[in-house]
Amino acid sequence: MLKLLFVLPALLLFALLPQEPAATPAQATAPDAAVPLTNPVKPTPESQAHAKTMYKYDCAVCHGAGGDGKGELVADMNLKLKDWTDPAALKDIPDGTLFTIIKDGKGQMPAEADRAKPNDLWNMVILVRSFAKK
């Protein structure tokens, strides 16, 4: 009983202190919507070669070797992917959105953030845009 007299006031004090609301998972990971992301990377032959290698190992199995959305796993996983060889497929999607999708993943697509540096991800955005037929 004596312990309760010491513990109860401390508990009440902490319970009544003003608290910051907890951040939702979306708030914790989403970039500020008011600040659009722009690609800071200027591609080089080396950086694009590295992006192609990353794409070949991590992306082509679903998105297709040339970005047509017809990779080996598309039918098996019952996926519908965009054909990036069609210029209209990405015309309304800003670079920052593509970067975020590649970084964080989307749907069944795994995130690349833990496996690639930001510059590598930006170079991947450049590579994906290069698939569009001119």
ZINOR-V918627 format. One record per pair of residues at least 12 apart in sequence whose ideal C-beta (glycine too) atoms are under 6 Angstrom apart, sorted by the first residue. I is the first residue (numbers start at 0). GAP is how many residues later the second one is. D is the distance in whole Angstrom. If there is no record, write none. Layout:
i:gap:d
I:GAP:D
I:GAP:D
This chain:
i:gap:d
35:60:5
36:59:3
36:62:6
38:56:5
38:83:5
40:78:6
40:81:4
40:82:6
42:83:5
46:76:5
50:72:4
50:73:5
50:76:4
54:72:6
60:12:5
62:18:6
66:17:4
66:18:6
66:64:3
67:15:5
67:17:5
68:12:4
68:13:6
68:14:5
83:44:6
83:47:4
84:46:5
84:48:5
86:45:4
94:30:5
97:27:5
98:22:6
98:26:5
101:19:5
101:22:5
102:18:5
